[in-house]
């Protein structure tokens, strides 16, 4: 994709002195609910109001949205507040209805983004549109698939493009609803620095008390905006109750979040340094997460060795691992000395875990 700076123009048009904020309920439930939330947000840092009209659910039986009638509620909210309106589209029919109701921003959800046929259908329906179109990352951590979806939209001559990082599904349970896998978004950002990148902390965390933390991490990584689910009465929301915050909580977050601005060379250095450090923090967290998971497997091996009365230290296996890791490390620019120290420490921790189990 050439001339990526054209994509960023729509963000510059907002003339904001802070990151772009998109906020509103996970789902439009009633006209009153939509209008109440929109009016609570109109005199804040929020520029775009969001509400799900069609809700793709993982399993049948959940609330799947109010449908097209909700678009009329968004129109009324725009008249009352002046906020731009946004909603998710998953089919060409959704696109047509959204355009007929003059919705300003359309986003493509993670499940849809994983299906190239669906993205192409939406791209064809939006061909040459001047609406803002945002693409969430696909549910699986596949950077090529995410880029491919963006290319389909770009090839449909849609100039006002951006992406939303909402985390990735994982079978392993973590503290997140959808594991952020920050490095995927960082890689995207490095490849396409002029494509607006927006963080969705609501879907990453699944928990309202973690949203501020993830927002700050996204801002430290130089994201261009945030999309945050906001509800008047979150505990009684019809969908995703646990991850929505109140308008007052959201406004307080705007006060508490720290945004670094570029003003001179010294500040530019500090901004770049802070971004690099934030990236290192991502990888450090990943190292601990992976090492913790490795030790869980070591525990299982310890149980098996105890059951079969097998010695904890298996020298042949250990020497094989060490030799392999030294070669792998060399390919990744790591010295033999460092690899030896690292894996000896990991090996010793594994032995400690297994000794506790075997001798318990």
C-alpha positions as CSV (number, residue, x, y, z in Angstrom):
1,X,0.0,0.0,0.0
2,X,1.5,3.3,-1.1
3,X,0.8,6.8,0.1
4,X,-0.2,5.7,3.5
5,X,-0.2,9.3,4.7
6,X,-3.5,9.7,2.9
7,X,-5.0,7.3,5.5
8,X,-3.8,9.5,8.3
9,X,-5.4,12.6,6.9
10,X,-8.9,11.7,8.3
11,X,-7.4,11.6,11.8
12,X,-5.6,14.9,11.4
13,X,-9.0,16.4,10.3
14,X,-10.2,16.0,13.9
15,X,-7.6,18.6,15.0
16,X,-7.3,17.0,18.5
17,X,-4.7,17.8,21.1
18,X,-5.2,14.3,22.6
19,X,-5.6,10.7,21.2
20,X,-8.9,10.0,19.4
21,X,-11.5,8.5,21.7
22,X,-14.5,6.3,20.5
23,X,-16.9,5.4,23.3
24,X,-20.4,4.1,23.9
25,X,-22.2,0.9,24.8
26,X,-21.3,-2.6,23.6
27,X,-24.9,-2.8,22.4
28,X,-27.6,-0.3,21.6
29,X,-30.4,-1.6,23.9
30,X,-33.1,1.1,23.8
31,X,-33.5,4.5,22.4
32,X,-33.4,6.0,25.9
33,X,-30.2,4.2,26.8
34,X,-28.4,5.3,23.6
35,X,-29.5,9.0,24.0
36,X,-28.6,9.0,27.7
37,X,-25.1,7.7,27.2
38,X,-24.4,9.9,24.1
39,X,-25.5,13.0,26.0
40,X,-23.2,12.1,29.0
41,X,-20.3,11.8,26.6
42,X,-20.8,14.9,24.4
43,X,-18.8,17.3,26.5
44,X,-15.8,15.2,26.9
45,X,-12.7,13.9,24.9
46,X,-15.0,11.5,23.0
47,X,-15.3,12.4,19.3
48,X,-17.1,9.3,18.0
49,X,-20.0,7.4,19.7
50,X,-20.1,3.7,19.3
51,X,-22.9,1.1,19.7
52,X,-23.3,-2.4,18.4
53,X,-26.5,-2.8,16.3
54,X,-25.8,-6.4,15.1
55,X,-23.9,-8.5,17.6
56,X,-22.1,-11.6,16.4
57,X,-22.1,-14.1,19.3
58,X,-19.8,-17.0,19.8
59,X,-22.7,-19.3,20.7
60,X,-26.4,-19.0,19.8
61,X,-28.9,-17.8,22.4
62,X,-27.2,-14.6,23.4
63,X,-28.4,-11.1,22.7
64,X,-27.6,-10.5,19.0
65,X,-28.5,-6.8,18.8
66,X,-31.7,-4.8,18.1
67,X,-31.0,-4.6,14.4
68,X,-31.8,-1.8,12.0
69,X,-34.0,0.2,14.3
70,X,-30.9,1.0,16.4
71,X,-29.6,3.0,13.5
72,X,-32.4,5.5,13.9
73,X,-31.4,5.9,17.5
74,X,-27.9,6.7,16.4
75,X,-29.2,9.3,14.0
76,X,-31.1,10.9,16.8
77,X,-28.1,10.8,19.1
78,X,-26.0,12.6,16.4
79,X,-28.7,15.3,16.1
80,X,-28.7,15.9,19.9
81,X,-24.9,15.7,20.5
82,X,-23.0,16.4,17.3
83,X,-20.9,13.3,17.9
84,X,-20.0,11.2,14.9
85,X,-21.7,7.7,15.0
86,X,-20.1,4.3,14.5
87,X,-21.2,0.7,14.5
88,X,-19.9,-2.7,13.4
89,X,-20.8,-4.2,10.1
90,X,-20.4,-7.9,9.1
91,X,-22.2,-8.2,5.8
92,X,-22.9,-6.1,2.7
93,X,-26.5,-5.8,3.9
94,X,-25.3,-4.2,7.1
95,X,-23.1,-1.8,5.1
96,X,-26.1,-0.8,3.0
97,X,-28.3,-0.1,6.0
98,X,-25.5,1.8,7.8
99,X,-24.9,4.0,4.7
100,X,-28.6,4.7,4.3
101,X,-28.7,6.0,7.9
102,X,-25.5,8.1,7.3
103,X,-23.4,6.3,9.9
104,X,-20.0,8.1,9.9
105,X,-17.7,5.2,11.0
106,X,-18.0,1.5,10.2
107,X,-15.8,-1.1,11.8
108,X,-15.3,-4.7,10.8
109,X,-15.1,-7.1,13.8
110,X,-12.5,-9.7,14.7
111,X,-14.5,-12.7,13.6
112,X,-15.4,-11.1,10.2
113,X,-11.8,-9.9,9.8
114,X,-10.7,-13.6,9.9
115,X,-12.7,-14.4,6.8
116,X,-11.2,-12.9,3.6
117,X,-14.5,-13.6,1.7
118,X,-16.5,-11.6,4.2
119,X,-13.9,-8.7,4.1
120,X,-14.0,-8.6,0.3
121,X,-17.8,-8.5,0.3
122,X,-17.7,-5.5,2.7
123,X,-14.9,-3.9,0.7
124,X,-17.0,-4.2,-2.5
125,X,-20.0,-2.7,-0.7
126,X,-18.0,0.2,0.5
127,X,-16.1,0.9,-2.7
128,X,-15.1,4.5,-3.1
129,X,-16.8,5.5,0.2
130,X,-15.7,8.6,2.1
131,X,-16.7,7.0,5.4
132,X,-14.1,6.1,8.0
133,X,-13.6,2.3,8.0
134,X,-11.8,0.5,10.8
135,X,-10.6,-3.1,10.7
136,X,-10.2,-5.0,13.9
137,X,-7.4,-7.6,14.1
138,X,-8.6,-11.1,13.3
139,X,-9.3,-13.4,16.2
140,X,-6.1,-15.3,15.7
141,X,-2.7,-13.6,15.9
142,X,-2.0,-13.6,12.1
143,X,-0.3,-10.4,11.0
144,X,-0.6,-11.3,7.3
145,X,-4.3,-11.9,7.6
146,X,-4.8,-8.5,9.3
147,X,-2.7,-6.7,6.6
148,X,-4.5,-8.6,3.9
149,X,-7.9,-7.4,5.1
150,X,-6.6,-3.8,5.1
151,X,-5.3,-4.3,1.6
152,X,-8.7,-5.4,0.4
153,X,-10.3,-2.3,1.7
154,X,-7.5,-0.1,0.3
155,X,-7.9,-1.7,-3.1
156,X,-11.6,-0.7,-3.0
157,X,-10.4,2.9,-3.0
158,X,-11.4,3.5,0.6
159,X,-9.1,6.3,1.8
160,X,-10.1,6.8,5.4
161,X,-8.8,3.6,6.9
162,X,-7.6,2.6,10.3
163,X,-7.1,-0.5,12.4
164,X,-8.3,-1.6,15.9
165,X,-6.2,-3.8,18.1
166,X,-8.6,-5.8,20.3
167,X,-6.4,-8.8,21.3
168,X,-6.4,-12.4,20.2
169,X,-8.3,-15.5,21.2
170,X,-6.3,-18.1,23.0
171,X,-7.1,-21.6,24.4
172,X,-4.9,-20.9,27.4
173,X,-6.5,-18.8,30.1
174,X,-4.6,-15.6,30.9
175,X,-5.5,-12.5,32.9
176,X,-7.0,-11.1,29.7
177,X,-10.2,-11.9,27.9
178,X,-8.2,-11.7,24.6
179,X,-4.5,-11.8,24.9
180,X,-3.1,-8.5,23.6
181,X,0.0,-10.1,21.9
182,X,1.3,-6.5,21.8
183,X,4.2,-7.5,19.5
184,X,1.7,-8.2,16.6
185,X,0.4,-4.7,16.9
186,X,3.9,-3.3,17.2
187,X,4.9,-5.2,14.1
188,X,1.9,-3.8,12.3
189,X,2.7,-0.3,13.5
190,X,6.3,-0.6,12.3
191,X,5.2,-1.8,8.9
192,X,2.5,0.9,8.5
193,X,3.3,3.9,10.8
194,X,0.9,6.2,9.0
195,X,-2.2,3.9,9.4
196,X,-4.1,5.1,12.5
197,X,-3.9,2.4,15.2
198,X,-6.6,2.3,17.9
199,X,-6.6,0.2,21.0
200,X,-9.7,-1.6,22.3
201,X,-9.0,-2.2,26.0
202,X,-12.5,-3.4,26.7
203,X,-12.2,-6.5,24.6
204,X,-8.5,-7.1,25.5
205,X,-9.3,-7.1,29.2
206,X,-12.9,-8.2,29.6
207,X,-12.7,-6.5,33.0
208,X,-13.4,-2.9,33.7
209,X,-10.8,-2.6,36.5
210,X,-8.0,-3.4,34.0
211,X,-9.0,-0.9,31.3
212,X,-7.0,2.1,32.6
213,X,-3.8,0.0,32.7
214,X,-4.2,-1.3,29.2
215,X,-5.1,2.2,27.9
216,X,-1.9,3.6,29.4
217,X,0.2,0.8,27.9
218,X,-1.3,1.6,24.5
219,X,-0.6,5.3,24.8
220,X,3.0,4.5,25.9
221,X,3.3,2.5,22.6
222,X,2.1,5.5,20.7
223,X,-1.3,4.4,19.7
224,X,-3.4,7.0,17.9
225,X,-6.7,6.3,19.8
226,X,-8.9,4.3,22.1
227,X,-12.3,2.6,21.7
228,X,-13.8,2.0,25.1
229,X,-17.2,0.4,25.9
230,X,-19.2,2.8,28.1
231,X,-22.7,2.3,29.7
232,X,-24.9,4.2,32.1
233,X,-25.6,1.0,34.1
234,X,-22.8,-1.5,33.2
235,X,-23.8,-4.2,35.6
236,X,-27.1,-4.6,33.9
237,X,-25.9,-4.2,30.3
238,X,-27.4,-6.7,27.8
239,X,-24.0,-7.8,26.6
240,X,-20.4,-7.7,27.9
241,X,-21.4,-6.2,31.2
242,X,-18.1,-6.9,33.0
243,X,-16.0,-4.8,30.6
244,X,-18.0,-1.6,30.4
245,X,-17.3,1.5,32.4
246,X,-19.6,4.4,33.3
247,X,-19.3,7.8,31.6
248,X,-18.0,9.3,34.8
249,X,-15.3,6.6,35.1
250,X,-14.3,7.3,31.5
251,X,-14.0,11.0,32.0
252,X,-11.8,10.4,35.1
253,X,-9.6,8.2,32.9
254,X,-9.0,11.1,30.6
255,X,-7.7,13.1,33.5
256,X,-5.5,10.3,34.8
257,X,-4.0,8.9,31.6
258,X,-0.6,10.3,30.6
259,X,0.0,11.3,27.0
260,X,3.5,12.3,25.9
261,X,3.7,15.0,23.3
262,X,6.5,16.0,20.9
263,X,7.7,19.6,21.3
264,X,11.5,19.7,20.9
265,X,14.4,17.4,20.2
266,X,14.8,16.5,23.9
267,X,11.2,15.5,24.2
268,X,11.4,13.6,20.9
269,X,14.3,11.6,22.3
270,X,12.3,10.9,25.5
271,X,9.2,9.9,23.5
272,X,11.1,7.5,21.4
273,X,12.9,6.1,24.4
274,X,9.6,5.6,26.2
275,X,8.2,3.8,23.2
276,X,11.1,1.5,23.0
277,X,11.0,0.8,26.7
278,X,7.3,0.1,26.5
279,X,8.0,-2.4,23.7
280,X,10.7,-4.0,26.0
281,X,8.1,-4.2,28.8
282,X,5.8,-6.2,26.4
283,X,8.5,-8.7,25.7
284,X,9.6,-8.9,29.4
285,X,6.0,-9.8,30.3
286,X,5.9,-12.4,27.6
287,X,9.2,-13.9,28.9
288,X,7.7,-14.3,32.3
289,X,4.4,-15.7,30.9
290,X,6.2,-18.3,28.8
291,X,8.6,-19.2,31.6
292,X,5.7,-19.6,34.0
293,X,3.9,-21.9,31.5
294,X,7.2,-23.9,31.1
295,X,7.4,-24.4,34.8
296,X,3.9,-25.8,34.9
297,X,5.0,-28.4,32.4
298,X,8.1,-29.1,34.6
299,X,5.7,-29.7,37.5
300,X,3.7,-32.2,35.4
301,X,7.0,-34.0,34.6
302,X,7.9,-34.0,38.3
303,X,4.6,-35.7,39.1
304,X,5.3,-38.3,36.4
305,X,8.8,-38.9,37.7
306,X,7.5,-39.3,41.2
307,X,4.9,-41.8,40.1
308,X,7.5,-43.9,38.1
309,X,10.3,-43.4,40.6
310,X,12.6,-41.8,38.1
311,X,15.6,-39.5,38.9
312,X,15.0,-35.8,38.4
313,X,18.2,-35.0,36.5
314,X,18.4,-36.6,33.1
315,X,21.9,-35.6,31.8
316,X,21.4,-36.8,28.2
317,X,18.2,-34.8,27.8
318,X,19.8,-31.8,29.4
319,X,22.9,-31.8,27.2
320,X,20.7,-32.2,24.1
321,X,18.7,-29.1,25.0
322,X,21.7,-27.1,25.8
323,X,23.5,-27.9,22.5
324,X,20.3,-27.1,20.6
325,X,19.7,-23.8,22.4
326,X,23.3,-22.6,21.8
327,X,22.9,-23.1,18.1
328,X,19.4,-21.5,18.0
329,X,20.7,-18.6,20.1
330,X,23.6,-18.0,17.7
331,X,21.1,-17.7,14.8
332,X,19.3,-15.0,16.8
333,X,22.4,-13.0,17.6
334,X,22.8,-14.3,21.2
335,X,26.2,-15.2,22.6
336,X,26.9,-18.7,23.8
337,X,27.8,-17.3,27.3
338,X,24.4,-15.7,27.6
339,X,22.5,-18.7,26.4
340,X,24.3,-21.0,28.8
341,X,23.6,-18.7,31.8
342,X,19.9,-18.3,30.7
343,X,19.1,-22.0,30.3
344,X,21.2,-23.1,33.3
345,X,19.0,-20.8,35.4
346,X,15.8,-22.1,33.7
347,X,17.0,-25.7,34.2
348,X,17.8,-25.1,37.9
349,X,14.4,-23.6,38.5
350,X,12.8,-26.7,36.8
351,X,14.8,-29.0,39.1
352,X,13.7,-27.0,42.1
353,X,10.1,-27.3,41.1
354,X,10.4,-31.1,40.5
355,X,12.3,-31.6,43.8
356,X,9.5,-30.0,45.7
357,X,7.0,-32.4,44.0
358,X,9.1,-35.6,44.3
359,X,10.1,-35.0,47.9
360,X,6.7,-33.8,49.1
